[in-house]
């Protein structure tokens, strides 16, 4: 078994798919899930990001939250 050859095959296969299908396939492989279960996880996680990030992204865009290093911490335990 040639690990490098298998990895190259996997990468080429993923590159030939759209991002959604590639992510679902990766979730399926990484967590040893049936593709239909991996797709269900993908849909649910996508919903979480849409609800909490409140940002609509298109292909090729990313979103992340950041704070300034000078921003003081807020004690919410009071």
C-alpha positions in Angstrom: 0.0 0.0 0.0 1.6 3.3 -1.2 0.4 5.9 1.3 1.7 8.8 -0.9 -0.1 7.5 -3.9 -3.4 7.0 -1.9 -3.1 10.5 -0.5 -2.6 12.0 -4.0 -5.6 10.1 -5.3 -7.7 11.4 -2.4 -6.6 15.0 -3.0 -7.2 14.8 -6.7 -10.6 13.3 -6.1 -11.6 16.0 -3.6 -10.4 18.8 -5.9 -12.7 17.5 -8.6 -15.8 18.0 -6.4 -17.5 21.1 -5.1 -16.6 22.3 -1.6 -19.8 20.9 -0.1 -19.3 17.4 -1.4 -15.6 17.5 -0.5 -16.4 18.5 3.1 -19.1 15.8 3.4 -16.7 13.2 2.1 -14.0 14.3 4.5 -16.4 14.2 7.5 -17.5 10.8 6.5 -13.9 9.5 6.2 -12.5 11.2 9.3 -15.3 10.1 11.6 -16.0 6.8 9.9 -19.6 7.8 9.1 -22.0 6.7 6.4 -22.2 9.5 3.8 -25.8 10.3 4.6 -24.9 10.8 8.3 -22.0 13.0 7.4 -24.3 15.0 5.2 -26.7 15.4 8.1 -23.9 16.7 10.3 -22.8 19.1 7.6 -26.3 20.5 7.2 -26.6 21.0 11.0 -23.2 22.6 11.4 -23.9 24.9 8.5 -27.1 25.9 10.2 -25.2 26.7 13.4 -22.7 28.9 11.5 -25.6 30.7 9.8 -27.4 31.3 13.0 -24.4 32.4 15.1 -22.1 34.0 12.7 -24.9 36.1 11.1 -22.9 36.4 7.9 -23.7 35.2 4.4 -20.6 33.9 2.7 -20.1 32.9 -0.9 -17.6 30.4 -2.2 -14.0 31.3 -1.4 -14.9 33.7 1.5 -14.1 33.1 5.1 -15.3 34.6 8.3 -13.7 34.7 11.7 -14.2 36.6 14.9 -11.3 38.5 16.5 -10.7 40.9 19.3 -8.0 43.5 19.8 -5.1 42.5 22.1 -5.8 45.7 24.1 -9.5 44.8 24.6 -10.0 44.2 28.4 -11.6 40.9 29.5 -15.1 41.1 30.8 -16.0 39.2 33.9 -19.4 37.7 33.2 -19.5 35.6 36.4 -20.9 38.5 38.5 
